[in-house]
Amino acid sequence: MSTVDLSGARWIKSSYSGSGEGSACVEVAFVAPAVAVRDSKSPAAGALLMSPSSWSGLLAACR
C-alpha cells in the first residue's frame, strides 16, 4: 500500500479498553484509502496500514 498521511488522523480507541496506566489497546483511524492500526501505548512507533476489505476480514476473523 502506498504512503498515507496520518498527521490529521482521528484515532479511535476501543470502549472496551481500560483507561488506566498499563491498559493495552490498539487504536484505529479510517484514512482514505486505508485503515490504520497502531499500539495506543506506543503511537510514535508507527501504524499498520490495510485496505478497508482487509480490515473487514480481520474483524470477521476476530469475531
C-alpha positions as CSV (number, residue, x, y, z in Angstrom):
1,M,0.0,0.0,0.0
2,S,1.3,3.5,-0.8
3,T,2.2,6.0,1.8
4,V,-0.7,7.6,3.7
5,D,-0.6,10.9,5.6
6,L,-1.6,10.2,9.2
7,S,-0.9,13.6,10.5
8,G,-4.5,14.6,10.6
9,A,-5.9,11.1,11.5
10,R,-8.6,10.8,14.1
11,W,-7.6,7.8,16.2
12,I,-10.3,5.8,17.9
13,K,-9.7,3.6,20.9
14,S,-12.0,0.8,21.8
15,S,-14.5,1.5,24.6
16,Y,-13.6,-1.9,26.0
17,S,-10.0,-0.8,26.7
18,G,-9.0,0.4,30.1
19,S,-8.2,4.0,30.8
20,G,-5.6,3.4,33.5
21,E,-1.8,3.0,33.1
22,G,-0.8,-0.3,31.7
23,S,-4.0,-0.7,29.7
24,A,-3.2,-2.4,26.5
25,C,-5.2,-1.5,23.4
26,V,-4.9,-0.7,19.7
27,E,-6.3,2.4,18.0
28,V,-7.7,2.6,14.6
29,A,-8.1,5.5,12.1
30,F,-10.0,5.5,8.9
31,V,-7.9,7.5,6.4
32,A,-8.8,7.0,2.8
33,P,-7.7,4.9,1.1
34,A,-6.6,2.8,4.1
35,V,-7.4,1.8,7.6
36,A,-4.5,2.4,10.1
37,V,-3.9,0.5,13.3
38,R,-1.4,1.4,16.0
39,D,-0.5,0.5,19.6
40,S,-2.1,3.0,21.9
41,K,0.9,2.8,24.3
42,S,3.4,3.5,21.5
43,P,1.8,5.7,19.0
44,A,5.1,7.1,17.7
45,A,6.2,3.5,16.7
46,G,4.2,3.7,13.5
47,A,1.0,2.2,12.2
48,L,-0.1,-0.9,10.2
49,L,-2.0,0.1,7.1
50,M,-4.5,-2.1,5.4
51,S,-7.3,-1.9,2.9
52,P,-10.9,-1.5,4.1
53,S,-11.6,-5.0,2.8
54,S,-8.7,-6.4,4.8
55,W,-9.9,-4.6,7.9
56,S,-13.4,-6.1,7.4
57,G,-11.7,-9.6,7.1
58,L,-9.7,-9.1,10.2
59,L,-12.8,-8.1,12.2
60,A,-14.7,-11.1,10.9
61,A,-11.9,-13.4,11.8
62,C,-11.7,-11.9,15.3
63,R,-15.4,-12.4,15.9
